[in-house]
Structure formats: C-alpha cells, structure tokens
Amino acid sequence: MARILVTGASGFIAKHIVLKLLEEGYHVRGSLRSMNRAGEVIDAVRPHLTDQADLEERLTFAELDLLSDDGWDEALDGVDALLHTASPFPIGAPDNEDDLIRPAVDGTLRALRAARSAGVNRVVLTSSIASVMEREGLPDGKTLNEDDWSDASSPSIDAYSKSKTLAEQAAWDFVRDEAPELQLTVINPGMVFGPPLDRHFGSSLQLLQRMVRSKDPALPQICMPIVDVRDVAALHVRSLSAPASIGHRHLGSAGVMWMPDMAEVIAEQFPDRKIATRRAPNWLVRIIALFDKQAREAVPRLDRKVSVDSGRAREVFAMEFIPADEAIRAGAAYLVEHNLV
C-alpha cells in the first residue's frame, strides 16, 4: 500500500488529512517538529477510524524542521507522495513578517528539493486563498479563480498572505525551472472551519472562539471565503488519484460570508448565549487600527465583497462542498461541547 508523507501532521487540517488517508487504506508518515506530539496525533485520529487495528504500523512519524535539512532524506525514504501542509498560521500580526515568510518559503523549497532528491515525484501543496485575493484595486464583487494572484509587493498585504503567496510562487517556479519531473498539485482553501479532531486546533478556529465568547462587541464588515476542514482533507486525498489536478491550483470554498453574518449563524445556533452580531462602523475599525496590528490588517478588506469560483475543484475532484454555515456550526458546536469557550 502506498505510503504518504504528511508534513506538519499535528496541524488542524493535517490531522484530518491523516485520518482520511488512513481510512482510504494509505500508510502515513507524519512529520513533526517534536516527536513529543506523536501521541497527540494518534489520540486525535484513533477514535474516528473505522479500523483501528495495526495503527502503530500504518501511522508512523519523523522529526523535521522547515528550517533544517536534517531528517528529510530518511523521512522520504520509501514514500510514494508528499503532502506538504506545514506552514505557520498566526491569529494576529507577527512583530517581524520574516517569522512567517522564511519558514513558509524556505520550508516549501526544502520539501520540494528533498522530494526531488528522493525520487518522490508526486507532491500536493497546501496553499491558501490568501495567495489569490490580496491585492489592491480589486473590483467590488469580483469572482476570483485560479488565474488570480495576491500582490506580495502591495504595502497593504498582511504577513500571512504574503508568506503563502511567496511560498506558492516559489513552488511553481521551482517545478518550472528546476524540477519539471515533479507532479505538483496545489490546494487553496478559504477560511477553514468545521470540527477539529482534538483540542489542539491552532489559529483557524480562534475566530469562531472569539465570536462564541462575544469577545468583540461588534464585528468588522469583512467578507470571507469559507470551507469545511473535512472538505479540505478530501481535496488533498483525492488529488492523489486525480491526474487532472497536476499542474493546477484548486480553490476550496463553499461560499463567502460577511463576519457579522457568521456571528448570526452562531447566535441562532446558541440562542442562550449573547453573541455579538453588530457591524462595527468602518471609522471605528480605522481608529482602532492606529494602535492595533490585527485591526490594521482588516482595514484594506472593509466592505470589499468577493466571490470565489471553485469550479475546478468541484469538477476535478467531484466535490460537493459542505455549506459554509454548516462548517461554522460544526466548529462552534465542538468549541461549546468541549468547554473551549
């Protein structure tokens, strides 16, 4: 049975990918920055497996760092495909953007070079809708597709979007210029919600956490493409048996929603909680942005309506995306059920 290396295996998305690969009969080697987290991944996926037999043989681990060459040759030994999901994703703006950009870009190139060296030609890269939609002068209501790119040189682009844009561009450039034998598929998910497999879910669901806690009395009018984590995992796993995906980007989005409307979904789901659903006036967000980095990153997106054409993903992978509101409800339900709000 084919063995797949999944980098960043302890991540929110990666755990779902590992689970789906195991359910599909693949053997998985997961990379971790510290082997101390191996038990966490095993404990996260085990309860959801149809067949838990021989899990320790079907799921193994390797210790890798995006900024070090150590261990990559051994991790890729005997591997049939690389799923590179590892990349930093903060909830707020970092003090130094290179703290995000360097591991994202260098880590992606290190993974691709190691794959080429090991003769592993099939690669699936987790990018982001952030590498598609962040540029100035977008017409209001523009439908974004795989031909659209964020402008990494824009003064208004945030560090995360810049890191994902530069990392994905570096991957495509590497394949074109140095390793045409690599069969690269890229997945560009929107904002990823849905149910985590355990309590270690990183930054993505922290936005829902803030909403359920009513941490913000009002929400900025920002439009977000949304996708369920279970669908993101399916896109990655289906890529392995979809030759038509090679050489292409695939946008993962079930639809777009404004942040106050997302809060409305949660308010209806938990009527006993006082969920803030008011829209924050743009002038107030701009004032807060004068001394708050996170608010500053929101300013260029205020009142900017976008839509996303995920037709390629739907066609190539025969995807029927879980509706955006269902992804929100599933994520919020997990947070409430596990007393994380």
PyMOL commands that set and color helices and strands:
alter all, ss='L'
color gray80, all
select helices_A, chain A and resi 12-23+35-48+55-58+72-76+98-118+129-131+159-177+206-212+229-239+243-245+259-269+282-289+293-301+311-316+324-337
alter helices_A, ss='H'
color red, helices_A
select strands_A, chain A and resi 3-7+27-32+59-63+81-84+122-126+143-144+183-189+191-193+223-228+249-252+255-258+307-308
alter strands_A, ss='S'
color yellow, strands_A
deselect
rebuild
show_as cartoon
